């Protein structure tokens, strides 16, 4: 499944780049994320709960940041598995300053298998878009909280 789009983060480019690589901020913004712990340079162990329609379950895996080009671009590689299947994905995030803060463009591929894939491509695509929207809404909430401190 291809995923691509853009969202605006209401902070300068350098700060947006830092936030998108901070495991504490990412864990609090990723829907279903229960933990994100550093295990190596630019690599994190992840535990999360995934819910798609009537299928739900725990996933464990890794999140890795590759090809960093601060403050403008990096690749995110995610792999996870659980009783209901697996998720593997890779995408490039490109950060560009704009009048509102920073535009974050993402472009990648996600492969899903197992029971979770049985719910159908359309439902998975809709769920992925919803999760991305929630992530950026929470990230912007985090930027407002940080700005207030």
C-alpha positions as a printed Julia matrix, in Angstrom:
149×3 Matrix{Float64}:
   0.0     0.0    0.0
   1.33    3.4   -0.98
   1.02    6.26   1.49
   1.77    9.86   0.63
   0.62   13.28   1.71
   1.51   16.47   3.51
   0.76   18.06   6.85
   1.84   21.3    8.49
   3.58   21.42  11.87
   3.37   24.86  13.46
   7.03   25.19  14.46
  10.2    26.15  12.55
  11.83   23.46  10.4
  14.71   22.7   12.81
  12.31   22.19  15.72
   9.94   20.05  13.63
  12.89   17.83  12.63
  13.93   17.43  16.28
  10.38   16.62  17.38
   9.95   13.98  14.65
  13.04   12.21  16.02
  12.27   12.49  19.73
  11.06    9.08  21.02
   9.08   10.63  23.89
   7.18   12.96  21.59
   6.66   10.27  18.96
   5.36    7.77  21.52
   2.85   10.29  22.85
   1.66   11.22  19.35
   1.42    7.79  17.66
  -2.08    6.35  18.11
  -1.9     3.02  19.94
   1.77    3.38  20.89
   2.44    1.89  24.31
   6.23    2.33  24.34
   9.1     3.51  22.18
  12.54    2.9   23.67
  15.96    3.58  22.21
  17.91    0.35  21.52
  20.67    1.74  19.28
  21.64    4.92  17.49
  18.55    5.95  15.48
  16.73    2.7   16.35
  13.84    2.16  18.75
  11.88   -0.82  20.08
   8.15   -0.22  19.73
   5.07   -1.77  21.31
   1.66   -0.73  20.11
  -1.93   -1.81  19.84
  -3.4    -1.87  16.36
  -7.14   -1.75  15.73
  -8.64   -2.09  12.25
 -12.4    -2.73  12.18
 -13.08   -5.83  14.31
  -9.43   -6.95  14.23
  -7.16   -5.77  17.02
  -3.97   -6.91  18.68
  -0.57   -6.07  20.07
   2.42   -5.45  17.83
   6.1    -5.42  18.77
   8.78   -4.21  16.43
  11.31   -1.57  15.58
  11.38    1.96  14.23
  14.59    3.03  12.54
  15.67    6.43  11.24
  17.91    6.18   8.17
  19.54    8.58   5.74
  19.23   11.63   8.01
  19.72   15.0    6.3
  18.95   17.51   9.1
  16.81   19.56   9.11
  15.21   18.64   5.79
  14.78   14.92   5.3
  15.04   11.4    6.71
  13.77    7.88   6.02
  11.62    6.08   8.57
  11.63    2.25   8.53
   9.02    0.41  10.62
   8.67   -3.34  11.18
   6.26   -4.99  13.56
   4.47   -8.25  14.13
   1.94   -9.8   16.44
  -0.71  -12.51  16.62
  -2.88  -10.73  14.06
  -0.16  -10.27  11.43
   2.71   -8.03  10.45
   3.43   -4.52   9.24
   6.53   -3.45   7.3
   6.98   -0.01   5.92
   9.46    2.56   4.75
   9.0     6.17   3.8
  10.79    9.45   3.33
   9.76   12.51   5.3
  10.72   15.83   3.75
  10.46   19.01   5.82
  10.12   22.38   4.1
   9.66   25.74   5.82
   6.45   27.62   5.01
   4.56   30.64   6.35
   2.75   28.56   9.01
   5.79   26.64  10.24
   6.97   23.49   8.45
   5.33   21.39   5.78
   6.01   17.69   6.31
   5.63   15.63   3.14
   5.67   11.84   3.47
   5.97    9.24   0.73
   6.3     5.54   1.36
   5.11    1.97   1.11
   3.52   -0.22   3.77
   3.05   -3.99   3.54
   0.51   -5.67   5.81
  -0.07   -9.39   6.15
  -1.91  -11.92   8.27
  -5.36  -11.59   9.82
  -5.17   -7.79   9.84
  -4.88   -7.79   6.04
  -8.16   -9.72   5.75
 -10.23   -6.61   6.55
  -9.62   -5.3    3.05
  -7.46   -2.71   1.32
 -10.03    0.1    1.4
 -10.54   -0.17   5.18
  -6.79   -0.4    5.8
  -6.2     2.69   3.63
  -8.92    4.64   5.46
  -7.51    3.59   8.84
  -3.97    4.58   7.81
  -5.15    8.05   6.75
  -7.03    8.47  10.03
  -3.96    7.42  12.08
  -1.72    9.85  10.18
  -4.25   12.66  10.73
  -4.41   11.88  14.46
  -0.61   11.74  14.68
  -0.19   15.22  13.2
  -3.05   16.63  15.32
  -1.32   15.32  18.47
   2.07   16.56  17.24
   0.63   20.05  16.77
  -0.88   19.81  20.25
   2.6    18.97  21.51
   4.06   21.99  19.7
   1.5    24.23  21.41
   2.33   22.71  24.82
   6.09   23.15  24.27
   5.6    26.76  23.1
   3.62   27.51  26.29
   6.4    26.18  28.58
